[in-house]
């Protein structure tokens, strides 16, 4: 059974004395670490710019900070600090979007929608960008970045997924999309929470005798070009689905790979189509209205693969 | 002041003069942030030739004191100090306009030995200093962290997030020097007033001293008295003159010398031209 973020962080910290936790009003995430190693847990209050700068300083002193804030704010408010102090500054800091990935906090309004988190982090040279889809992938992502000496962003986006396999039979490789369902007609790339929508769409398409292939694109950068191009060859359509603007996110990344390779396979990018998701409603209501659902996948596939 | 102290002050004054000469040579007739480099030259002399533990042979030595130039545009003075301290040969500092030089237009840790943090965008350095000081404390080590801030830079709000956190975490191994030259692209107090500046730092929980940033005796005494209070970070507000030592560029942010004014600047600094 996959462990929670804070349990994994403590385990990693026991093995690696460089690891410390830095919180931007997110103490719960580092509380177990703080209990065991009080001097290695730092609270900074609501101050994202300082969170990243302080983490850069800790890294200058040889530490490996996990810097935790809320997804929309820890990627936008301190973008320049991440870009300049961590990217250009070559600092071994793991930035964690701890809560509020994508449209998770739908009803709290557009201020709380992390609809640019992947795109912004992907822009920065040397950044590793991860959006795991469930607890298993989150644990694996944390263990993977802890072995690397570079800045990384992990959006804690995942929930419980009907993957259909015990964890002992799953595998995770950073930079390699995880195949969750195999098929020949259409490839669906989800990331984070939308992997659940992709898995549901798989079942719905099967009822229509359409065979879908579903990947969790847990690593957005480096993007898995090989799998994207293989899918472009072996299936007739590629769908990306994300709780993110389609500009610069998963859909953008996949489009770049296809275009660079001259692959002519049709691509449909489901996500926010250059709009703010400005409405009152639940997470599901917003997904419904903006077409980020299993039904939207099925409709899109049905229209194109008639 | 006893004779040893007087000798030290004289020696550090001469190093400061050497830094200023190199800054003017770096500037040459190019666009250069000369004024803000000259205003902090005396402090850099005291830091690099008296106060800070550094090893030019091993710039990444674990036991070093850290210096973070948050006002990264005034890197010519830091390059000059590092060269004079032996981190790289003096003649290298004037290669900053050459392809692939190790001397950059803003502080660049990737290229220049002895520079710990790449800066240029204002309002980043103090947070990094706070983190470094916290890391040192985690190591139970005694290194200190010095952060040089511009006064105009303090208009960036990020500084005050950092200042708040430094006192909250009781970082008495952290020292801020504000190069209070009172000019940014124009007069700071007219553009966005900072006064009462010492009170601002005090109210953020710092122990504060205001000094004449060109009085070497005061600079040395002040640096020897850090931390000013146990359990508090120390802030030195150094009243300085932008362009100090070269009268033609006083209070200029980015003055450009011509052939004649360049010679005059060097003569004014005691060089034979």
Interface residues (C-beta under 8 A of the other chain):
Chain A: X20 X39 X40 X42 X44 X45 X47 X49 X50 X52 X53 X54 X55 X56 X57 X58 X59 X60 X61 X62 X63 X65 X80 X81 X84 X85 X88 X89 X90
Chain B: X66 X109 X110 X116 X117 X118 X120 X121 X123 X124 X126 X127 X128 X129 X130 X131 X132 X133 X134 X135 X136 X137 X138 X139 X158 X161 X162 X164 X165 X168 X169
